[in-house]
Amino acid sequence: MAKWSPYLACDGQVHPLSQFHARIHSFTLPPTTSRPKVRHVRVRASYSMHCFTRTPEPGETIRPSQVYCRNPSGRLFSPERAELGRALPAIVAGLLERNCFATDRRNHVLFCPAQLENGDEYAIFFALRTASPAVEWDANLMILSAHARRGFRPGGKPEKFRNLLQPVI
């Protein structure tokens, strides 16, 4: 499973990133008309560095120590995103009955129910794909990005994650 290296800030503080290590989640899908039996599925959740890094602001002065390692695009470590990301494994574990929205980029977004102090919402962008038959899990869930966001709602009606998972497995 993929593992992200901890970030060492220039003040010596170490930011562990173990919450962003890939892991397997088990879900139980209820019977449907087309599949009348309960199904137990395993989903591998992995997290991109966009969950704990950010793009530099235009004109921002960048210290080399701000750039996260293993990062050819020069993204900066974001303590705020890393802190919000501590909740991601628990959010993913409880995804089955959550409402998700389709985006215009062939992926989906989930908004966490609790708003942040400044009125932003925690938006989690993800892609869900069928797993290879050669692996021990049924589907791949890639968390593409997760960050505070304000005023963004894709159109369309929400769909439960379990309904997104059904055709993938």
Buried (B, 14 or more C-beta within 10 A) or exposed (E): EEEBEEBEEEEEEEBEBEBBBBBEBEBEBEEEEEEEEEBEBBBBBBBBBBBBBBEEEEEEEEEEEBBBEEEEEEBBBBEEBBEBBEBBBEBBEEBBEBEBBBBEEEBBBBBBEEEBEEEBBBBBBBBBEEBEEEEEBBBBBBBBBBBBBEEEEBEEEBBBBBEBBBEBB
